[in-house]
Amino acid sequence: MATPTWSQTVDSLFTSTWSHRKEKAVEQAFKKTPLAFWLKEKGHVDSVSGATRIEIPLDYGTNETVRWIGKGSNVPISDTEHLTMAYEDWKYVSVSVVRYGTDDQKNRGKAQLISLVDTKLNRAERAIWEEFERVFFADGTGPNEPNGLQNIISTSPTTGTVHGLNRATYSWWRNQQKTATGAASVYLVSDMRTQLNDIIEYSRSEIEDIILVTNQTVYELYEDETLESKQIVNKTLGDAGFQNVVYKGRPLIWSPSAPSGNMYFVNAKYLKLMVDNEWFMDMTEWKVIPDQPHDRVAQITCAMNLVTSRPIVLGVLSGIAA
């Protein structure tokens, strides 16, 4: 058997190191972004393996046969179809890990080589975390990008298409939306109460997973308005390092990529992050870069998308200003 070349030896070190740290990288991907952390914590990150597209069972309406009965009473047995299916495409994010032959040559010592491997992989991993943070609050219109809160929980919920369904056609496919009444110093807390109650109206008993998400400015406006009251934090989020306060028993967090002036009311039961575990934080083989002697590249890739099955229990308070 031929002795591996130095490049092949370094390839193996990178690959084995990533294989060893992949599980932790997946775990950290959900710990670096507060919304993803909450979805994971509540059991709303689902894995699908090998599907051509993501199937989304839709949940709307109610069972209209419920009756109070007495002796000899009849209960309707008609069945109304309330469950159908929507579909969404997989979205893929990838980051390159590039190695230059000159760097390999300069880091032949064991300690230097391990440091080079860790530095390269740390940078790639961090780039994916930061990209997740950005796209979760985007509008899904970027090239090949997944859905984000701005299109799933829209400030104009009577227009646009989500998962192939037109909100102009189906009223039950629209999220809740309220425009801020006026200055946050006067109206923020009351507007939050109204928007939360609008969510609960449709959530009914399914209210335990609701979380409020906004940007730093609005978060601090809320803090200013409740400064004199006792502020309670959600221990689960606090232990994970995410700054938060609690509003009516629901955690309020801020995220650096959340759009200005919006506060999202998310019932996590109906907002899921779909991933393919076989293609999540997976590293490709190393490839020679043409016309660049001794230079090589591999990619770390994730397959995922953000989906909803019942947008009517999601809401946004928009236009919040000091």
N, C-alpha and C positions, 0 to 999 in steps of 0.2 A: 504493500500500500504506500502510495506517495505521501511524503511528508507535507502537511498543509503549509501553504505560503504564509508570510506574516499577515497579509491582508485577510486571508481566510481565518487566521487565528483571531484577529481583531473582530472580524464579522461574528465569529462564534461567541466572543466575549460580550459584544453588544446584545446579540440575540438571547443568550442565556441570562444576562442581567435583566433585560426587559421581561423575559418570561417569568423571572423570579419576582419582579416588582409589579407585573401587570395587574394582579388582583388588588393590590394596594392602590394602584393608579386609578382603577375603576372606582374604588371606594372614595378616593380623594376627589374624583370628578364631581361627586355629589355633595361633598363637604365644602367645596370652594364656592358654590353658588347657592344662596339661601333658598331660592324657589325649588331648585332641584333637590336640595337636602330635605325640604318639607315633603315633597312628593315621595321621595324614597322612604322617609321616616313613616309616612302614612300608608305605605304599601301600594303606591300608585305609579311605580316604575315597572312596566311589564316587558317581558322578553318574548319575542317571536323569532323563531329560527327558520330561515330559508323560504319565507313567504314572498310571493311576487309583489304583493302590495299589502298594506296594513288594512285589516278589516275592523270597522268600528261599529259595534252594535249600538243603535240609537235608542235612547230611553226618553219617552215623552208621553204626555197624557196620564190618565189614571184608569183604574178599573171602575166602571160605572155600575157594576152589579151589586155593590155593597148595599145591604138593607138591614134594618132592624126587623126582627121577625117574632111572631107569636104563634100560637097553636094553629096549624093548618096553613101558615103563610107560605107564599111562594117566593123564591129567590130567582131573579132572571139568570138564564144560563147562556145568554148571547155573549159572544166574544168579540171585542173590538180590537183590531190589529193596532198595537201601539209600538211594536218593535220592528225596526227595519235595519238596513245596513248601509253605512257609508264607507267610502274607501279613501285611502291616502297613500301617496307615494313615499318610499323610503328616501331619506336625504343622507348624504355622505359628507363627512368632513375629514380632511386628511392634512397631515403636517409632515414635512420632509425632515429627515435627519441626514445631514450631509457630512461626509468625512473627506477631508483632504489628505492625500498621501503624505504630504509634507508634515501635517500634524501627527499622523501615525508614526512617522519616522522620528519626530522630535520627542515622542512620548513613549519610548520603548521600555522605560523602567516600569515595574509593576505598579508602584504608587501613582506615577504620573498617568499611566494608561487608565487606571480605575477612576482617577479624577476626571480625565477627559470623557470617559463613558458617562459618568454621573452628570457632568455639566451638560453634555449634549442631550441626554434623555430628560433631564430636569427642564431644560428650555422648551423642548417639544411638548412635554406634558403640560407645562404652564400655559403655553400658547393655546392648547385645546380648552383648558379650563376657562381662560379669558374669553375665548370665542363662544363657548356655551353661555357664559354670562351675558354676552352681547345679543346673541340671536334669540334667547328666551324672551327678550323684551323688544325685539324687532317686529316688523310687520309681514315677514315672509315673502317680500317681493325681491329681495336680493337674489342674484343668480344662484340657483340650486340650493337656496337656503330653506330650512324647515320653518314651520309655523312658529309665530311668536305671540306674546300676549296682545300686541297691538292689532293683529288681525283676528285672533280667536275671541278676544274681549274688546270689541271695537267701540270707538267713540261715536260711530255712525252705524249702529247695528241693523238698520233697515236696508242696507246696501251691501254688496259684496258677496263672494262665494267662499264657503269654508267646507272642505272635504267634498267638494263637488255639488253642494246644495246651496241654492240661492236664497239669501235671507229676505230678499224682496218678495219671494214666493211663499215662504213658510214662516209664519209668525212665531211658531214654537222653536225655530232655529235661531232666534235672535237673543243676544245677551242683554242684560239689564244695563241701562246707562242713565246717569243723572249729571247735569251740568251744575257746577257750584253756584250757589245762590248769590254769593258776594264775597267780601273780604273774609279770609280764613279766620281772622281774629274774632269775627262775629258769627260766622255761619259754618265753619269747618265741622265742629262736633255734631251739630244738628244735621248737617248734610250726610255725614257718615252714618248717623243713626237711621236716616231714611233709606240710604242705599243698602245698609245691612238688612233692614227689615224687608226691603224688596226682594233680597236674595232668599231670606228665610221663608217668605211667603210661598215660594216655589220649592224650596228645599224641605220644608216641613220638618219631619223628624231627622232628616239627614243633614245635620248642621254641625257635627262635631269636628269636621276637617276644614272649616273655613279659616282662611288666613288673609290678611290685608297686606298688600305690597305697594310701596311707593318709592319715590326718590328721596335723597337726603334732605332737600329743601322742605318738602311737604312733611316729612317725618319730624323735622325740627319745628315746623309750625305747629304740629300737633303737640309736641313736647311743651312748647311755650304756652299753649292753651291749657295744659293739664299740669303745669309745673307745681301748683300749690296742692294738688291732690296726691294721694299715695299712688305711686306708679308701680305696677306689678309687671314682671317679665315672665315670659314663657321659659321654663327651666330647660326644656329640651333644646330650644334654639340657643339659649344663653350658654349652655354647656358646650355647644358646638362652635361658639365664638361669634355668633351673629347677634348684633345689637338689636334689641326689640323691646317693645312695651306691649301691654295687653289692653285691648278695647272691648268691653263687654264680654270678657272671657276669650276673645280671639286675638292671636298674636298679630301685631303690626310690625313689619320689618321694612328696612329700606335697602335698596340695591343700586349700585352705582350706574347701571345701565338702564334703569327704569326711566321712561320718558317724563319730561317736565310737566308738572301740573296734573298728573293723573294718579289716582289711587285705585288699585285693582282689588276686588273682592272675589277671592278664588275659593270655590268649593272643590277641594282637591280630589274628592271622590269622582268628579266628572272632568278632571283635567289629568291626562296621563302622558307620561314620557315613555314612548315605545322605543325599545332598543333591540338589536340583534346581538346576543351575547357572543356569538362566534365572530362578529365583526365589530366588537366594541373594544377600543384600545388595543387593537390587533396590529402587530408589526409585520410588514411584508419582508420578503427576502432582500438581501443586499444586491444592488445592481451596479455595474460599471457605468460611469458617466462617459459617453462617447467623446473622444478627442481630449479628454482630461486624464492623463496618465495617473494611475493609482488612486484616483478619486472615486468615491462610491456613495450611493444614496439608498435609503430605505424610507418607507412612509409608515406612520402610525395612523390608523383609520378607524372611524366610528360610523355605524349605520344607525340612524335614529329619526324620530320626528315627534312633535308635540301635538296631541289630538284631544278633542273633547267629544263626549257623547251626549251632553245635555247643556248647551250654552245658556239656556234660560236661567240657570242657577249660578251664573257667573256675572259679575258686574264691574262697572268702572265709574268712578266719580271723577269727572274731568273739569278742566278749567280752574283748578285750585290756584289761588294767588294770595299773597300777603294782604 
